[in-house]
Amino acid sequence: MADALFVDRQLRPNALVGRILFKVCRFFAVCAGIILILMALMSLTSIVGRTFFQHPILGDYELVQIMSAIAVSMSLPFCQTCRGHIIVDFFSTGLPAKANKMLDIVASLLLATAAFILTWRIGVGFNDMLTNRDASMLLDIPTWWGYLPMVPSFFLLGCAALYTAWVDFSGASA
């Protein structure tokens, strides 16, 4: 995926909607990468503090959980626009190209449906966490902070899946 961030000239769509969607998805992926780097540095600092100074970062496990969920959800839309999701083609290898294209369209539509349902349900969870004032145990971080970036991430994933389905269906050049 790191190669796709810099050598993605073939992946860049020609249509205005595709270009905007691609740039937003790539921005989310870069933000996810930054979150992962910060998470790694925090974990390293906590491990060094625990090992040499008997003083780890308080709540590092809570932070890793929140940051991991955010990073994964933010990287999924770019993976879809780059068509980087794993495809198990054991049964479809011998099928004609047209049949494989139809399977790709169906898979993209199913992914879009799942992403929009997850957007809705995570939004409901976000609202519940906000109104209930739920917080983490050690650091007392409001739980809704982790939900907040996940709602637009899954919505963007749904939009990216719909766009890739449309490109496959129409035969447009991404």
C-alpha positions, 0 to 999 in steps of 0.5 A: 500500500505504501507504493500506491501512495506515491506510484498511483498514476494508473489508479488516479481516476479521470472523472471529477467525482473519482478524483475527489473521492480518490484524494479524500481516500488517500488523505484518510490513508495518510492520516491512518499512517500517521496514527500508526506511527504515533501509536508505534512511538507511544508503544516504544516509549512505554516499553522503554519506560517499563523496562528501564525506568519501571514507569510505563505510559499510563493507559497505553493499552487503551490508547492502542485500542482506540488508535488501532480502530481509527487507523484501520477504519481510515485506511479501508476506503483507500484500499477499496479505491486501489482495489487492494482488498484480498480476493479469493478467486479459487472458484472464479479462476476458470470463469470468463472475464465478464463473469468475474467482472460481475462478481466484482460488481456484486462484491463492491455493492455488498461492501457498500451496503455493509459500510453504510450499515456500519456507518449508521450503527457506529453513528448510533453507538457514537450518539449513545457514548456521547449521551451516556458519557462513557469513558475509558477506565484508566485515562477517563478518555471519552469513548466517543472520541474513537467513534468520531473518525470511524463514522466518516471513514465507513461512509467514505468506504461505502462511497468508494465501493459504490464508485468502484462498482459503477466504474466496473459496471459502466466500463468507464476508465476509473 
